[in-house]
Amino acid sequence: MKLFTSLTASAAFAQAQDFPGFGGSLADLLAQLNIENQLDLGIGATAGNDANVNGTEGEFDPVTGERYLIANNPDPTTPFTNNCDPNSPLANTTAEKCNPCVFDPSVCNGSPQSCSATQDGSADGIPRGINDNGTPGDTSDDWWEYICDCTNHVDEEHKTDSVSDTWAGPDCQCPRCEPYDTSLNPPSGDVAACLKEDPATDPCLVLASDSVNYPNIDADYSEPGNTETCSEIPGTNDYTCPCNDGFYGFDCNSEYPCGSSSDGVPTSVCNMGEGDNVDVGGLGETCDCGDCSTVPDNQNISQNMWGGPNCNETICQRDPPASCVNGSEYNDHSGATAQCTCVCDINYSGADCSTDDCSSTTCLNGGTPDFRSVQGQCNCNCPTGFTGARCETATNTPTGTGCWKCDAMTYVQCATEGSFQTCSEDQSNGDNGVCFVEYREQNQKLTQLCTGCKDAKSCDNLKRQNFVPGFEAGNTAPFMRMRNQCKPDYRLQVARRRYGNTQSVCRQCFSMCSNADAESAKTCFGGLGNKDVFTGAATDADKIGAAQWIRYYKTIVGGPASSSSPWNGRDGGSTDKLLRNGDIENNEAIVLGIPLHVAAGHTNSQNVVNSPLNHIFRGYTKQALSDLIDNTFQDGNYVVGNNDDSNPLYWALADSTDFFWSNDLIRDQGVYAAADDSDDVFSSNGYDPTEPCELDYGAGQYCDRS
């Protein structure tokens, strides 16, 4: 095999074209060689590749909580002025970095169109920057500098008539009857700056204080039930004041119900629609607003936007939906006719918001549906020890001091000639992190089994060589699978005229373990390593007797044992003798596996392990396994005793699947180790226990041999 060391990328690629079986691109070559950094091959970054050659890790944005690129290194004492300071020649003035009117939809009380954060008012002008509030280095009290023009606010109730009006506040946050407290210093865009229940600021009380011009406003707070005077007119920035009996109009200076002696003229009583005075001075005195068709919004926006006796009731007030269970009512004025619709909460849908879009999200490992903060992302609230969108990742993977180490041609040789290897804690040997296994077969026969300590990155690099770039587990195309280095399926390991003798080399990584005692050693490869047994004086029988052995079910490999297919070497052939029909007393047909760090204590877990449709087995001592086979289930269809709920589980290697050799076993071990043996552990890890083959092929995947 040619090595591509000390070559330029072009030279390496040129040599690759001559390598047997290689027909890919340069990217395929890099992946095949596990080269992640193109600079290692002399492929340097060039201009025009969207590279920020002088960018740093970025500055913290106090509004969005994100980091953004800056043009030069920040000054520790003034962390923001280097990127949004209008006086800095190196300032980053792009809108998405320094203009909150562009990237923050909450500015100006939800009206970015009213916002200006640049000196010239343009989107990409020189930024006003960030006010550090006199505390450089402390971002907790900083704020963006921007100005709101409330005269063009999207909400009429916060839209001022002129720029000189101050009642809406600097962020257009205050309603008409609760004006802004002008005595506050910036930043004062919070609703707490809106004055409430203060007679001195109530617009109607301000008018009433002028008793000469406004003598008829009912401003007596001492009357029962009179808790406010100013009332906002919905959908407008207007307000009305309570009048003494017999007086009407905005300022209570008219004796006519419509506020004017003339009929058919716009009046605030009818939300600026036309009204007619009825029975003036009589008991039935009122202002008839008609059908509200003359209200400006009904003419200009939606014909039935406002209705009711005084044309001030919204469509949702007049005709609410029957139900809006997971949302809020919304006055929809987008069409010619207004409608009251439901605006659904995040991740709910349907006309009445009754459809839970997260109902199909399965939270694993005891997680519960929660955190509906982003539409389309249904996350889970995870218990301690797990993380991920579905709580699928264990935060504490199993740890230990070492791995079982062997270089053998049989499982028994691995058990008798191997030893427990303590991985170097300081990485002095570059072997600390994970346990590694390499499994070589040719024509359905084991030729080499290697295990031991390995650096995690190195192990992952070796594991990625199992399959050619672009191959995904589950791909059954023979031309793809035969190009793989790892061919675990015994159907691919027969002598073929086209491919000749077929060798399979598969590698996997799993968690380190401890050999402190018999129980902890069960978490090592094959349950091997108990320091109390594996001593210099131990015999081969002692070592074999201390291991956790697996016996394959008769129907699992290459079809039924009676099959004449060359898959299994025919009846009594090599495969049967190795895995199913050998003499256990002669150490035949027993194998070792990788620990799951859990036992099958739950009924669903037992059903999965009892099935011949996957390669997960219970581990037994040789004597216990022999007794079960001889005395309990002589047909060998499956091996299970009456009291083996606590027996540790192992992944077997022979005849396993592409999914197994590509799967993240360390992640799975973390999930299983964090659970209790009595838990439904496979369901918690995303598998369907009614489909046992998913453990071989992946959750929800097609099972090729089921």
C-alpha positions in Angstrom: 0.0 0.0 0.0 1.3 3.4 -0.9 1.6 6.0 1.8 0.9 9.7 1.0 3.3 11.2 3.5 5.1 14.5 2.8 3.2 15.1 -0.4 1.4 18.1 -1.6 -2.3 17.6 -2.1 -2.0 17.4 -5.9 0.7 14.8 -5.6 -1.2 12.7 -3.1 -4.3 12.9 -5.3 -2.3 11.9 -8.4 -0.9 8.8 -6.5 -4.4 8.0 -5.3 -5.6 7.5 -8.9 -3.1 4.6 -9.1 -4.3 3.0 -5.9 -6.4 -0.1 -6.5 -10.1 0.5 -5.8 -9.8 4.3 -5.4 -12.0 6.3 -7.8 -13.1 9.2 -5.6 -12.5 12.9 -5.3 -9.8 14.7 -3.4 -12.3 15.1 -0.6 -12.8 11.3 -0.5 -9.0 10.9 -0.3 -8.7 13.3 2.6 -11.5 11.5 4.4 -9.9 8.1 3.6 -6.6 9.3 5.0 -8.3 11.0 8.0 -6.8 14.3 7.2 -9.0 17.0 8.7 -6.9 20.0 8.2 -6.1 20.8 4.6 -3.1 22.8 5.8 -1.5 19.4 6.6 -1.3 18.8 2.9 -0.2 22.3 2.0 -3.6 23.5 0.9 -3.6 27.0 2.3 -6.6 29.4 2.6 -6.8 31.9 -0.2 -8.6 35.2 -0.6 -12.1 35.0 -1.7 -13.0 32.0 0.4 -15.1 34.0 2.9 -12.2 33.7 5.4 -11.9 36.3 8.1 -8.2 36.4 8.3 -8.0 38.8 11.2 -11.2 37.8 13.0 -11.1 36.9 16.7 -13.4 34.7 18.7 -15.8 37.6 18.7 -17.4 40.0 21.1 -20.4 39.3 23.4 -23.6 41.0 22.3 -25.5 42.1 25.5 -28.9 42.1 23.7 -28.9 38.9 21.8 -26.5 36.9 24.0 -24.4 35.9 20.9 -20.9 36.6 19.8 -20.2 38.5 16.6 -17.0 39.0 14.6 -15.0 42.1 15.1 -12.4 43.8 12.9 -9.6 43.9 15.4 -8.6 42.6 18.8 -10.7 44.1 21.7 -9.3 46.4 24.3 -9.9 44.6 27.7 -11.0 47.9 29.3 -13.5 48.9 26.6 -14.8 45.6 25.2 -17.4 47.1 22.8 -15.9 50.2 21.4 -13.5 48.4 19.1 -16.3 47.1 17.0 -19.3 49.5 17.2 -17.6 52.7 18.2 -18.4 55.4 15.6 -15.1 57.1 16.4 -13.0 54.0 15.7 -11.4 53.8 12.2 -11.5 50.0 12.5 -15.2 49.8 13.5 -17.3 47.1 12.1 -20.3 49.0 10.8 -22.2 46.2 9.1 -25.9 46.2 9.9 -26.1 42.7 11.2 -23.3 43.4 13.8 -23.9 46.9 15.0 -27.4 48.0 14.2 -30.0 46.6 16.6 -32.8 48.0 14.4 -31.8 45.3 11.9 -31.1 42.2 14.1 -33.3 42.8 17.2 -37.1 42.7 16.4 -38.0 43.8 19.9 -36.6 47.4 19.5 -39.0 50.3 19.8 -41.6 48.0 21.5 -41.7 45.6 18.5 -41.5 48.2 15.8 -38.1 48.1 14.1 -39.4 50.5 11.4 -39.5 53.2 14.0 -35.8 52.6 15.0 -32.7 54.4 14.0 -29.3 53.3 15.4 -26.9 55.0 13.0 -25.8 58.6 12.8 -27.3 59.3 9.4 -30.3 57.0 9.9 -29.4 54.5 7.2 -29.2 50.8 7.9 -25.4 50.6 7.3 -24.4 54.0 8.4 -21.9 54.8 11.2 -23.4 53.2 14.3 -24.3 55.1 17.4 -22.7 52.2 19.3 -23.1 50.8 22.8 -23.4 52.7 26.0 -21.3 51.0 28.7 -23.0 53.0 31.4 -19.6 54.1 32.8 -18.6 50.6 33.8 -16.1 49.3 31.2 -15.8 45.5 31.3 -19.2 45.0 32.8 -21.8 44.2 30.1 -24.7 43.6 32.5 -25.8 47.2 32.5 -24.9 48.1 28.9 -27.4 49.1 26.2 -27.5 49.8 22.5 -27.8 53.4 21.5 -30.8 53.9 19.2 -33.7 56.4 18.7 -37.4 55.5 18.2 -39.7 57.7 16.1 -43.1 56.8 17.6 -45.0 58.7 14.9 -44.7 55.7 12.6 -45.1 52.9 15.1 -46.8 49.7 13.8 -49.3 49.8 16.7 -51.8 52.7 16.6 -52.1 52.6 20.4 -48.4 53.6 20.7 -48.2 55.9 17.7 -47.8 59.6 18.6 -49.2 62.5 16.7 -45.9 64.4 16.6 -42.2 63.8 17.5 -42.7 66.3 20.3 -45.1 64.1 22.1 -43.4 62.3 25.0 -46.2 60.2 26.4 -45.2 57.0 24.5 -41.7 57.0 26.0 -38.2 56.5 24.3 -39.1 52.9 23.3 -42.7 53.7 22.4 -43.7 51.4 25.3 -46.3 53.5 27.1 -50.0 53.6 26.3 -51.9 56.9 26.1 -53.4 56.9 29.6 -50.2 55.8 31.3 -47.7 58.3 29.9 -43.9 58.1 30.2 -42.2 59.3 33.3 -40.0 62.1 31.8 -37.9 62.3 35.0 -36.1 59.0 34.3 -32.6 58.8 32.9 -31.8 56.5 30.0 -32.2 53.7 29.3 -35.8 53.9 30.1 -37.6 51.7 27.6 -39.1 49.4 30.2 -42.9 49.4 30.9 -42.1 50.2 34.5 -41.3 53.8 33.3 -45.0 54.2 32.3 -46.8 56.1 35.1 -49.8 54.3 36.5 -52.6 55.3 38.9 -51.0 58.7 39.4 -53.6 61.5 39.4 -51.0 64.0 38.5 -50.3 62.3 35.2 -53.7 61.1 34.1 -54.6 63.1 30.9 -58.2 63.5 32.0 -57.2 64.7 35.4 -54.8 67.1 33.9 -57.7 68.6 31.8 -60.0 68.5 34.9 -57.6 70.6 36.8 -58.6 73.4 34.4 -62.1 73.8 35.9 -62.9 76.9 33.8 -62.5 75.2 30.4 -63.3 71.6 31.4 -65.8 71.8 34.2 -67.8 68.6 33.4 -65.1 65.9 33.6 -66.0 63.4 36.4 -62.7 63.4 38.2 -63.8 62.5 41.7 -61.7 59.6 42.8 -63.7 59.5 46.1 -66.7 58.0 44.4 -67.1 54.2 44.8 -65.8 52.3 41.7 -64.2 55.4 40.2 -60.6 54.1 40.0 -59.6 55.7 36.7 -60.7 58.5 34.5 -58.7 58.1 31.2 -59.9 55.3 28.9 -58.0 54.4 25.8 -60.0 53.8 22.6 -58.9 50.5 21.2 -56.9 50.6 18.0 -56.2 54.3 18.3 -54.0 56.6 20.3 -57.1 58.5 21.5 -58.7 58.4 24.9 -62.0 59.5 26.5 -62.8 61.0 29.8 -65.8 60.2 32.1 -68.3 62.9 32.1 -70.8 64.2 34.6 -74.4 63.2 33.8 -75.8 65.0 30.8 -72.5 65.9 29.2 -70.6 64.1 26.4 -67.7 64.4 24.1 -64.0 64.0 24.4 -63.7 66.9 26.9 -67.3 66.5 28.3 -68.2 70.0 27.0 -71.2 69.0 24.9 -74.8 68.4 25.9 -75.3 66.1 22.9 -74.7 62.3 23.2 -72.6 62.3 20.1 -70.5 65.3 21.3 -71.9 67.6 18.7 -75.2 69.1 17.8 -74.9 67.9 14.2 -75.9 64.4 13.2 -73.9 62.3 10.7 -70.5 63.7 11.6 -67.5 61.7 12.9 -67.4 61.5 16.7 -65.1 59.8 19.2 -68.2 58.2 20.8 -68.4 56.1 17.6 -64.7 55.5 17.3 -64.5 58.4 14.8 -67.4 57.0 12.8 -70.6 59.0 12.1 -73.2 59.1 14.8 -76.8 60.5 15.2 -78.1 62.1 18.4 -81.2 60.3 19.7 -83.8 61.6 22.2 -81.6 64.5 23.3 -82.6 65.5 26.9 -84.9 62.5 27.2 -84.6 59.3 29.2 -83.5 57.4 26.0 -80.8 59.9 25.2 -78.0 58.2 23.2 -75.7 58.4 20.2 -76.7 55.9 17.5 -73.5 54.7 15.7 -75.4 52.7 13.1 -73.6 49.8 11.4 -70.2 51.3 12.0 -69.5 51.3 8.3 -68.3 54.9 8.5 -65.5 54.1 11.0 -62.2 54.9 9.1 -60.6 51.6 9.9 -63.7 49.7 8.6 -63.4 51.7 5.4 -59.7 51.5 4.9 -58.6 48.2 6.4 -61.4 45.6 7.0 -65.1 46.3 6.7 -66.0 44.8 10.0 -62.9 45.6 12.0 -64.8 47.5 14.6 -68.4 47.0 15.7 -70.7 47.1 18.7 -72.9 49.9 20.0 -70.0 52.4 20.0 -68.0 50.8 17.2 -65.1 50.1 19.6 -65.4 46.4 19.9 -62.9 44.2 18.0 -64.0 41.2 16.0 -62.7 38.9 18.7 -64.8 40.7 21.3 -67.9 40.3 19.2 -67.3 36.9 17.6 -64.6 34.9 19.5 -63.6 31.4 18.4 -65.2 28.5 20.2 -61.8 27.4 21.5 -58.2 28.5 21.4 -56.7 26.1 23.9 -53.0 26.6 23.2 -52.8 30.0 21.8 -54.4 33.5 21.9 -57.1 35.3 20.0 -55.9 37.5 17.1 -57.9 40.1 15.3 -56.9 39.4 11.7 -57.4 42.4 9.5 -55.5 41.1 6.5 -58.5 40.5 4.4 -61.5 42.5 3.2 -63.5 41.1 6.1 -61.9 40.9 9.6 -61.7 37.5 11.3 -60.9 36.4 14.8 -58.4 33.6 14.6 -56.1 31.8 16.9 -52.4 32.5 17.1 -50.9 29.3 18.3 -48.2 29.0 20.9 -44.9 27.7 19.7 -45.1 24.1 18.4 -48.9 24.0 18.4 -51.1 24.2 15.3 -54.6 23.8 14.0 -57.5 26.2 13.8 -58.0 26.0 17.5 -54.3 25.3 18.3 -55.2 21.9 19.7 -52.6 20.0 17.7 -49.4 19.4 19.6 -46.6 19.4 17.1 -44.3 17.9 19.7 -46.6 15.0 20.5 -44.5 12.7 18.3 -41.3 13.7 20.0 -40.1 10.9 22.3 -38.0 12.0 25.2 -35.5 9.4 26.2 -34.0 8.4 29.5 -36.8 9.9 31.7 -36.9 13.2 29.9 -40.1 15.2 29.6 -41.3 17.4 26.7 -40.4 21.0 27.5 -38.7 24.2 26.2 -40.9 25.1 23.3 -38.9 28.2 22.7 -38.2 27.7 19.0 -40.8 26.8 16.4 -40.1 23.4 14.8 -37.7 22.3 17.7 -39.4 20.1 20.2 -36.9 19.6 23.0 -37.0 17.7 26.2 -36.3 18.6 29.8 -33.6 16.1 30.7 -32.9 14.5 34.1 -29.5 14.8 35.7 -26.9 12.8 33.7 -28.4 13.3 30.2 -28.5 16.0 27.6 -29.4 16.5 23.9 -32.7 17.4 22.2 -34.2 14.1 23.2 -32.0 13.4 26.3 -30.2 10.9 24.2 -26.7 11.7 25.3 -25.3 10.7 28.7 -23.1 13.4 30.2 -21.1 10.9 32.3 -19.8 8.0 30.2 -18.3 5.0 32.0 -14.7 5.4 33.0 -11.9 3.2 34.3 -8.2 2.7 34.5 -7.5 0.5 31.5 -8.6 -2.2 29.0 -8.2 -5.9 28.4 -5.3 -6.3 26.0 -4.8 -9.3 23.7 -3.5 -10.1 20.2 -5.0 -13.5 19.5 -6.4 -15.8 16.8 -9.2 -17.2 19.0 -11.4 -16.0 21.8 -10.0 -18.5 24.2 -6.5 -17.4 23.3 -7.5 -13.8 24.0 -8.7 -14.8 27.5 -5.8 -17.0 28.4 -2.8 -15.1 26.9 -4.1 -11.5 27.3 -3.8 -9.2 30.3 -5.3 -6.2 31.9 -3.5 -3.1 30.5 -3.5 0.1 32.6 -3.7 3.0 30.2 -1.1 5.8 30.8 -2.9 8.6 32.8 -0.6 11.3 31.5 -0.9 10.1 27.9 2.9 9.5 27.9 2.2 6.4 25.7 -0.6 8.1 23.8 -3.0 5.4 24.8 -5.4 6.9 27.3 -9.0 7.5 26.5 -10.9 4.5 25.2 -10.6 0.7 24.6 -10.0 -0.5 21.1 -10.9 -3.7 19.3 -9.8 -4.8 15.8 -11.6 -7.9 14.5 -10.2 -9.6 11.4 -12.1 -12.4 9.5 -11.6 -14.2 6.2 -14.1 -16.5 4.6 -16.2 -16.5 7.7 -13.4 -17.4 10.0 -11.7 -15.4 12.7 -8.1 -14.7 11.9 -7.1 -12.1 14.4 -8.6 -10.4 17.5 -6.8 -7.4 19.0 -7.9 -5.3 22.0 -6.2 -2.7 24.2 -5.9 1.0 25.2 -6.1 3.7 22.6 -6.1 7.4 22.4 -9.7 8.4 21.7 -8.9 10.4 18.5 -6.6 7.7 17.2 -9.3 5.1 17.8 -11.9 7.2 16.0 -9.6 7.6 13.0 -9.1 3.9 12.8 -12.9 3.3 13.2 -13.6 5.7 10.3 -11.6 3.5 8.0 -14.2 0.7 8.3 -16.2 2.1 5.4 -15.4 4.0 2.2 -16.3 7.7 2.2 -20.0 8.2 1.5 -21.1 4.8 2.7 -23.9 4.7 5.2 -24.9 1.7 7.3 -27.9 0.0 5.8 -26.7 0.4 2.2 -27.2 -3.1 0.7 -25.6 -2.4 -2.7 -23.0 -5.1 -3.2 -20.6 -2.9 -5.2 -20.5 -0.4 -2.3 -20.2 -3.0 0.5 -17.5 -4.9 -1.2 -15.3 -1.8 -1.3 -15.5 -1.5 2.4 -12.6 -2.6 4.6 -15.1 -3.8 7.2 -17.4 -6.6 5.8 -19.0 -8.1 8.9 -22.0 -9.7 7.1 -21.1 -13.4 6.6 -22.8 -13.2 3.2 -19.9 -11.0 2.0 -17.2 -13.4 3.3 -17.6 -16.2 0.8 -15.0 -16.9 -1.9 -16.3 -15.3 -5.1 -15.0 -15.5 -8.6 -15.1 -11.7 -8.9 -13.6 -10.7 -5.6 -11.6 -13.7 -4.6 -10.8 -14.4 -1.0 -12.6 -11.8 1.1 -11.0 -10.3 4.2 -12.9 -8.2 6.7 -11.2 -5.8 9.1 -13.5 -4.0 11.5 -12.6 -1.6 14.3 -14.6 -0.2 17.2 -14.1 2.0 20.3 -15.6 1.5 23.7 -15.2 2.7 27.3 -12.3 2.0 29.6 -13.0 -0.2 32.6 -11.6 -1.3 36.0 -10.3 -4.7 37.1 -10.6 -4.0 40.9 -12.9 -7.0 41.5 -15.1 -9.5 39.7 -18.1 -7.1 39.4 -16.1 -4.2 37.9 -14.3 -6.6 35.5 -17.7 -7.4 33.9 -17.5 -4.0 32.3 -14.3 -5.0 30.5 -14.1 -6.8 27.2 -15.4 -10.3 27.7 -15.7 -9.7 31.5 -11.9 -10.3 31.7 -9.3 -8.8 34.0 -10.4 -9.4 37.7 -7.1 -8.8 39.5 -7.9 -11.4 42.1 -8.0 -14.1 39.4 -5.7 -13.0 36.6 -2.5 -13.4 38.5 0.8 -15.0 37.7 -0.3 -18.3 39.3 -3.6 -18.5 37.4 -4.1 -21.4 35.1 -5.8 -21.3 31.7 -8.8 -23.0 33.3 -9.0 -20.3 36.0 -8.9 -17.5 33.4 -11.5 -19.2 31.1 -13.7 -19.8 34.2 -13.6 -16.1 35.1 -14.7 -14.7 31.7 -18.2 -13.9 30.6 -19.0 -16.1 27.6 -21.6 -15.9 24.9 -23.3 -18.7 23.0 -24.9 -17.8 19.7 -28.5 -18.8 19.1 -28.8 -21.5 16.5 -31.0 -19.4 14.2 -28.9 -16.2 14.2 -26.0 -16.7 11.8 -26.5 -17.4 8.1 -30.1 -18.6 8.6 -31.2 -21.9 10.2 -28.6 -24.5 11.2 -30.2 -26.9 8.7 -29.6 -24.6 5.8 -27.3 -25.9 3.1 -26.2 -22.4 2.2 -22.5 -21.7 2.1 -23.2 -18.8 4.4 -22.7 -21.1 7.3 -20.3 -23.7 5.8 -23.3 -26.0 5.4 -24.4 -28.3 8.3 -21.5 -28.8 10.7 -19.4 -26.4 8.7 -16.8 -24.0 10.0 -19.3 -21.3 11.0 -21.6 -23.6 12.9 -18.6 -25.1 14.8 -17.3 -21.7 15.6 -20.5 -20.1 16.8 -23.3 -22.6 17.3 -22.7 -26.3 17.3 -19.2 -26.7 18.8 -18.5 -28.7 22.0 -18.5 -26.2 24.9 -16.3 -28.6 27.0 -13.6 -28.2 24.4 -14.1 -24.4 24.4 -15.9 -24.4 21.1 -18.8 -22.2 20.1 -18.3 -19.7 22.9 -17.2 -16.1 22.2 -16.5 -12.8 24.0 -18.1 -9.4 23.5 -18.1 -5.7 24.3 -20.0 -4.8 27.5 -23.2 -2.7 27.4 -22.9 -1.8 31.1 -26.4 -3.0 31.9 -28.5 -6.1 32.4 -31.9 -7.1 31.1 -34.1 -6.6 34.1 -37.1 -5.2 32.3 -39.5 -7.4 30.3 -38.9 -5.4 27.1 -35.2 -5.7 27.5 -35.5 -9.5 28.0 -37.6 -9.8 24.9 -34.9 -8.0 22.9 -32.1 -10.1 24.2 -34.0 -13.4 23.8 -34.6 -12.6 20.2 -32.3 -14.1 17.5 -32.7 -10.9 15.4 -29.8 -9.0 17.0 -26.4 -9.6 18.4 -26.9 -8.6 22.1 -26.4 -11.5 24.5 -26.2 -12.2 28.2 -22.8 -13.1 29.5 -22.2 -16.3 31.6 -19.3 -18.1 33.2 -18.4 -21.2 31.2 -19.8 -23.5 33.9 -23.1 -21.6 34.1 -23.4 -21.6 30.3 -22.7 -25.3 30.1 -25.3 -26.2 32.7 -27.9 -24.1 30.9 -27.3 -25.8 27.6 -27.1 -29.3 29.0 -30.0 -29.1 31.4 -32.4 -26.5 30.3 -32.5 -25.7 26.6 -30.8 -28.4 24.7 -32.1 -27.1 21.4 -30.0 -24.0 21.8 -32.4 -21.7 20.3 -31.7 -19.2 23.0 -29.8 -19.4 26.3 -31.6 -18.0 29.3 -32.0 -19.3 32.8 -34.5 -18.6 35.5 -32.5 -16.1 37.5 -30.3 -14.3 35.0 -32.0 -10.9 35.0 -28.7 -9.6 36.5 -26.4 -11.1 34.0 -24.4 -8.4 32.1 -25.1 -7.9 28.4 -22.6 -7.9 25.7 -22.4 -7.0 22.0 -21.1 -9.9 20.0 -18.7 -9.3 17.1 -19.0 -12.2 14.6 -21.6 -11.7 11.9 -22.6 -8.3 13.3 -23.8 -5.4 11.1 -22.5 -2.3 9.5 -24.5 -0.2 11.9 -22.8 -1.9 14.9 -19.3 -1.1 13.5 -20.3 2.5 12.8 -22.3 3.1 15.9 -21.1 5.3 18.8 -20.8 2.5 21.5 -19.4 4.9 24.1 -22.5 7.1 23.9 -24.7 4.0 24.2 -22.6 2.7 27.1 -23.1 6.1 28.8 -26.9 5.8 28.4 -27.1 2.3 29.7 -24.7 2.8 32.6 -26.8 5.8 33.8 -29.9 3.6 33.9 -31.1 1.0 36.3 -31.1 -2.6 35.2 -34.9 -2.7 35.8 -35.5 0.2 33.4 -36.7 -0.2 29.8 -33.2 0.7 28.7 -33.6 0.0 24.9 -36.8 2.1 24.7 -35.0 4.9 26.5 -32.2 4.8 23.9 -34.7 5.3 21.1 -35.2 1.7 20.0 -38.6 -0.1 19.5 -38.5 -3.2 21.8 -41.1 -4.8 19.5 -38.6 -4.7 16.7 -35.5 -6.4 18.2 -33.6 -6.2 15.0 -33.3 -2.4 15.4 -30.5 -3.1 17.9 -28.5 -4.4 14.9 -29.7 -1.9 12.2 -30.6 1.3 14.0 -33.8 2.8 15.4 -36.5 2.9 12.7 -34.2 1.3 10.1 -34.9 -1.5 7.7 -33.8 -4.9 9.1 -32.1 -6.7 6.3 -32.2 -10.2 7.9 -35.4 -10.1 9.9 
